[in-house]
Amino acid sequence: MKQRHCLILDLKDDPELIATYVAWHRPGGPPRVVTDSIRACGIEEMEIFISGNRLVMIMDVLPHFDPAAKAARDAQDPEVQAWEKLMATYQQPVAWAGTQKWLAAKSIYRLSEQP
């Protein structure tokens, strides 16, 4: 059974930086190795939404998806790390996240569970 993950992150509140970040995420923008890394770990679909400088990432993952294993694998890939370093120039954690970049959001409502 697939699972859905929702994560949040802020961008630095600078219109030029935000526009550049959005441009990096156009189709074909991220390096192929990054896209391959996402797909290889069991992420079936990923979308990033933006409102102001707030990002919301929705991931539909397969049962074998392991965020820690993906992070460990990505830490060993210099091309993925180069992408992460570049993206970090645009990003900042949400205020309550400490230094954690993408912070998991907790689901509090699901239409399918309503009478």
Secondary structure, DSSP 8 states (H G I E B T S, - for coil): --EEEEEEEEE-S-HHHHHHHHHHTSTT-S-HHHHHHHHHTTEEEEEEEEETTEEEEEEEE-TT--HHHHHHHHHT-HHHHHHHHHHHTTEE--GGGTT-SSEE------GGG--
